Amino acid sequence: MELEFSGEIWHWRGPAPWFFVSVPEDGCRELAAASAVVSYGWGMVPVTAAIGDVTWSTSLWPKDGGYIVPLKADIRKRAGGVDEGDTVTVRLEVDM
């Protein structure tokens, strides 16, 4: 399964701060259907993600009935220095 969407980067200021992009609601419905087959621990969904030419392996985190894409500092830097508030186009391929 493949999915492409645009979203704004947001920052979670928890004890270990992270940056994320939320998957839109319609994409979350598709991912929820696939998650029954591929999900592991806490509902995580393994994917290959891409922003522009930057591709990496990660897992989508379940949050509030949807999914979010974690963006490590290295990924944000390699993707042109994107940061909180920037809108990016994300491509996801669920790893089967």
Salt bridges, closest charged atoms under 4 A:
GLU25 OE2 - ARG29 NH1 3.43
ASP64 OD2 - LYS63 NZ 2.70
ASP74 OD2 - ARG78 NH1 3.16
GLU84 OE1 - ARG13 NH2 3.34
